[in-house]
Amino acid sequence: MAGTADVAIMESPPTGVPGTRMVRLPDHKLRLVCPPGTPPPVGGVFIGEDLMRIGLVVAPRFETSDVYRHLRSIEPRIDHAFVMRSQHRDAFADFAYEGIGAVILELSSAERASERGCTVGEIFELPPRKIAAVARDGQNTQVVEHFLRLCAEQSARKL
């Protein structure tokens, strides 16, 4: 929105910002992926106390996310559950598989982790992650316009 990037993928982007346009992407359903051997949650849903007991691997700047705000609402002590931070989101399932802590992953990644023996469940009342592509309104390169068009097409298929 400061004009320093051609396009950004943002979680819960602000709306109505002059000079920008937003293309909503499909919502992401998230699941908690826990190390193998973790007892499954009651009714398939993890609660705040579970998160404290298991521990979480999180990404830098996690505290600015909607997921963090939700977890904080169900468990105010959530910061004490962080056992590790990592930039390597592609390795998050491996962290759970190796027993380092639980990770929050998109549904398809969680399903693959489940096939590897990880315990997977929902987080109490966690809404889907809402994301969008945000770009300047006008004066975009053909590549950016093509990318935004692809985003819109993908969203139309999933919504």
Stockholm file with secondary structure:
# STOCKHOLM 1.0

chainA/1-159         MAGTADVAIMESPPTGVPGTRMVRLPDHKLRLVCPPGTPPPVGGVFIGEDLMRIGLVVAPRFETSDVYRHLRSIEPRIDHAFVMRSQHRDAFADFAYEGIGAVILELSSAERASERGCTVGEIFELPPRKIAAVARDGQNTQVVEHFLRLCAEQSARKL
#=GR chainA/1-159 SS CCSSSSEEEEESCCSCCTTEEEEECCCBCEEEEECTTCCCCGGGEECHHHHHHHCEEECTTGGGSHHHHHHHHHCTTGGGGEEEECSCGGGHHHHHHTTSCBEEEEHHHHHHHHHTTCEEEEETTCCCBCEEEEEESSCCCHHHHHHHHHHHHHHHHHC
#=GC SS_cons         CCSSSSEEEEESCCSCCTTEEEEECCCBCEEEEECTTCCCCGGGEECHHHHHHHCEEECTTGGGSHHHHHHHHHCTTGGGGEEEECSCGGGHHHHHHTTSCBEEEEHHHHHHHHHTTCEEEEETTCCCBCEEEEEESSCCCHHHHHHHHHHHHHHHHHC
//
